[in-house]
Amino acid sequence: MNRRDSLKALGLTALSTGVLLQACKPDSATDKSDVAAKDSKQPGREAFEVERDKALNAAKFFNEHEMATITVLADIIIPKDGRSGSASDAKVPDFIEFIVKDIPSHQTPMRGGLKWLDVQCLSRYGKTFKDASAEQQIDMVDDIAYPNKVKPGMAQGVAFFNKMRDLTASGFFTSEMGVKDVEYLGNTPNQWRGVPDDVLKQYGFENTAKL
């Protein structure tokens, strides 16, 4: 299993139900990126919902340094491969920016976690996480990505990375790219051909199939 597969598996296992349900609602952040450009009248949505979305999109929580760090982390969790693009290709950082404004309880853990990550990297490498080398970034992530193997004193980093992984998985797998990645087809028409012959035979009805 490569890094993309293993971290995706961890992300889906740990996926926060509350975040996923929030993300999958009709007014989800995945759908909100284009809200500001649309007319205020949208089918199935109240005017106050549209206005709230516009206000949240217009606001800014993370600064440029924090967004750059989030982008690096998201792409480590779900990198680009031969199947689909990376988390940032699916606009996951924008999703996370929206979610922390939509659900303010994420703000302190996320901002505090990003600061913790930079302090750790400055202590180890003399650089912030986003400015560290790719190898250093992976080494840092390895220390907080696997809760069962965490070293003493890294609990805050583990808690932050769990939240980051949850948000990244939520953002990616509710995006158009993520839906295609898991090959979800939705409801598709099929043709009923009757009960299969082996099932009819199992219950002694094989001779009734031609009636």
C-alpha positions as CSV (number, residue, x, y, z in Angstrom):
1,M,0.0,0.0,0.0
2,N,1.5,3.3,-1.0
3,R,1.3,6.6,1.0
4,R,-1.7,7.8,-0.8
5,D,-3.7,4.6,-0.2
6,S,-2.6,4.3,3.5
7,L,-3.4,7.9,4.4
8,K,-6.7,7.8,2.5
9,A,-7.6,4.7,4.4
10,L,-6.8,6.3,7.7
11,G,-8.7,9.4,6.6
12,L,-11.8,7.5,5.7
13,T,-11.6,5.4,8.9
14,A,-11.3,8.5,11.1
15,L,-13.6,10.7,9.1
16,S,-15.7,12.9,11.3
17,T,-19.3,12.2,10.7
18,G,-20.3,15.6,11.8
19,V,-18.0,17.3,9.3
20,L,-19.0,14.9,6.5
21,L,-22.7,15.5,7.1
22,Q,-22.1,19.2,7.1
23,A,-20.1,18.9,3.9
24,C,-22.8,16.8,2.2
25,K,-25.7,19.2,2.9
26,P,-27.2,21.0,0.0
27,D,-25.5,24.2,1.1
28,S,-22.1,22.5,1.6
29,A,-18.8,24.2,1.3
30,T,-18.0,22.1,-1.8
31,D,-21.0,23.8,-3.5
32,K,-20.3,27.2,-2.1
33,S,-17.2,28.2,-4.0
34,D,-19.3,29.6,-6.8
35,V,-22.1,31.0,-4.7
36,A,-20.9,34.6,-4.7
37,A,-21.0,34.6,-8.5
38,K,-24.6,33.3,-8.7
39,D,-27.8,35.2,-8.6
40,S,-29.3,35.5,-5.1
41,K,-32.3,33.5,-6.2
42,Q,-31.3,29.8,-6.1
43,P,-33.8,26.9,-6.3
44,G,-34.3,25.2,-3.0
45,R,-32.4,27.8,-0.9
46,E,-33.6,30.6,1.2
47,A,-32.3,34.1,0.6
48,F,-30.7,34.3,4.0
49,E,-28.8,31.1,3.3
50,V,-27.4,32.6,0.1
51,E,-26.5,35.9,1.9
52,R,-24.8,33.9,4.7
53,D,-22.7,32.0,2.2
54,K,-21.7,35.2,0.5
55,A,-20.6,36.7,3.8
56,L,-18.6,33.6,4.8
57,N,-16.9,33.5,1.4
58,A,-16.0,37.2,1.6
59,A,-14.5,36.8,5.1
60,K,-10.9,35.5,5.5
61,F,-9.7,33.4,8.5
62,F,-6.4,31.8,7.6
63,N,-3.5,34.0,6.5
64,E,-1.3,33.3,3.4
65,H,1.3,31.4,5.5
66,E,-1.4,29.2,7.1
67,M,-3.1,28.5,3.8
68,A,0.3,27.5,2.3
69,T,0.9,25.1,5.2
70,I,-2.6,23.6,4.8
71,T,-2.0,23.1,1.1
72,V,1.2,21.2,1.7
73,L,-0.4,19.0,4.4
74,A,-3.4,18.3,2.3
75,D,-1.3,17.2,-0.6
76,I,0.8,14.9,1.6
77,I,-2.4,13.3,2.9
78,I,-3.9,12.9,-0.6
79,P,-1.2,13.5,-3.3
80,K,-1.8,13.4,-7.0
81,D,-1.4,10.0,-8.6
82,G,-2.3,8.2,-11.9
83,R,-6.0,8.0,-10.8
84,S,-6.8,11.6,-9.8
85,G,-5.4,14.9,-8.8
86,S,-4.2,16.0,-5.4
87,A,-6.2,17.5,-2.5
88,S,-5.3,21.0,-3.6
89,D,-6.3,20.2,-7.2
90,A,-9.7,19.4,-5.7
91,K,-9.6,22.8,-3.9
92,V,-9.5,21.2,-0.4
93,P,-7.7,24.1,1.2
94,D,-10.6,26.4,0.1
95,F,-13.0,23.9,1.6
96,I,-11.1,23.9,4.9
97,E,-11.0,27.7,4.9
98,F,-14.8,27.7,4.5
99,I,-15.5,25.0,7.1
100,V,-13.6,26.8,9.9
101,K,-15.7,29.9,9.2
102,D,-18.9,27.9,9.0
103,I,-18.0,25.8,12.1
104,P,-16.0,28.2,14.4
105,S,-15.2,25.4,16.8
106,H,-12.5,24.3,14.3
107,Q,-10.7,27.6,14.4
108,T,-8.7,27.3,17.6
109,P,-7.6,23.7,17.1
110,M,-6.6,24.3,13.5
111,R,-4.7,27.6,14.1
112,G,-3.1,26.2,17.2
113,G,-2.1,23.1,15.4
114,L,-0.5,24.9,12.5
115,K,1.5,27.0,15.0
116,W,2.5,23.9,16.9
117,L,3.7,22.3,13.6
118,D,5.8,25.4,12.8
119,V,7.4,25.5,16.3
120,Q,8.3,21.8,16.0
121,C,9.9,22.3,12.6
122,L,11.7,25.4,13.6
123,S,13.2,23.5,16.6
124,R,14.2,20.5,14.4
125,Y,15.1,22.1,11.1
126,G,15.4,25.8,11.6
127,K,12.5,26.3,9.1
128,T,8.7,26.4,9.2
129,F,6.9,23.4,7.9
130,K,6.0,24.9,4.5
131,D,9.7,25.9,4.0
132,A,11.2,22.6,5.1
133,S,12.3,20.1,2.5
134,A,9.9,17.4,1.3
135,E,11.8,14.8,3.2
136,Q,11.7,16.9,6.4
137,Q,8.0,17.4,5.9
138,I,7.3,13.7,5.6
139,D,9.4,12.9,8.6
140,M,7.4,15.5,10.7
141,V,4.1,14.1,9.4
142,D,5.2,10.5,10.2
143,D,5.6,11.5,13.8
144,I,2.0,12.6,14.1
145,A,0.1,10.6,11.5
146,Y,-0.1,7.3,13.2
147,P,-1.7,7.5,16.7
148,N,-0.6,4.0,17.8
149,K,3.0,4.8,17.2
150,V,3.2,8.4,18.6
151,K,6.1,9.4,20.7
152,P,5.7,11.1,24.1
153,G,5.0,14.8,23.9
154,M,3.4,14.7,20.5
155,A,-0.3,14.4,21.5
156,Q,-1.2,17.9,20.4
157,G,0.3,17.2,17.0
158,V,-1.6,14.0,16.7
159,A,-4.9,15.7,17.6
160,F,-4.2,18.4,15.0
161,F,-3.3,16.0,12.3
162,N,-6.4,13.9,12.9
163,K,-8.5,16.9,12.4
164,M,-6.6,18.0,9.4
165,R,-6.9,14.5,7.9
166,D,-10.7,14.5,8.6
167,L,-11.2,17.8,6.9
168,T,-9.0,16.9,4.0
169,A,-10.9,13.6,3.4
170,S,-14.2,15.4,3.8
171,G,-13.2,18.1,1.3
172,F,-11.7,15.7,-1.3
173,F,-14.4,12.9,-1.2
174,T,-17.3,15.4,-1.5
175,S,-15.7,17.2,-4.4
176,E,-16.3,16.3,-8.1
177,M,-12.8,14.9,-8.3
178,G,-13.2,12.8,-5.2
179,V,-16.6,11.3,-6.3
180,K,-14.9,10.3,-9.6
181,D,-12.0,8.9,-7.7
182,V,-14.2,6.4,-5.8
183,E,-16.1,5.7,-9.1
184,Y,-19.4,6.5,-7.6
185,L,-22.0,6.3,-10.4
186,G,-25.2,7.2,-8.5
187,N,-28.5,5.7,-9.5
188,T,-28.2,3.9,-12.9
189,P,-30.9,2.2,-14.9
190,N,-30.8,-1.6,-15.3
191,Q,-32.9,-4.3,-16.8
192,W,-34.7,-7.0,-14.9
193,R,-34.1,-10.4,-16.4
194,G,-35.9,-12.5,-13.8
195,V,-34.6,-14.7,-11.0
196,P,-31.2,-16.2,-11.9
197,D,-31.4,-19.9,-12.9
198,D,-29.1,-21.0,-10.1
199,V,-31.4,-19.4,-7.5
200,L,-34.5,-21.1,-9.1
201,K,-32.7,-24.4,-9.0
202,Q,-31.7,-24.0,-5.4
203,Y,-35.4,-23.7,-4.4
204,G,-36.7,-26.3,-6.8
205,F,-38.4,-23.9,-9.2
206,E,-36.2,-24.5,-12.2
207,N,-39.1,-26.0,-14.2
208,T,-41.3,-23.0,-13.5
209,A,-39.0,-20.6,-15.2
210,K,-40.4,-21.4,-18.6
211,L,-44.0,-21.2,-17.6
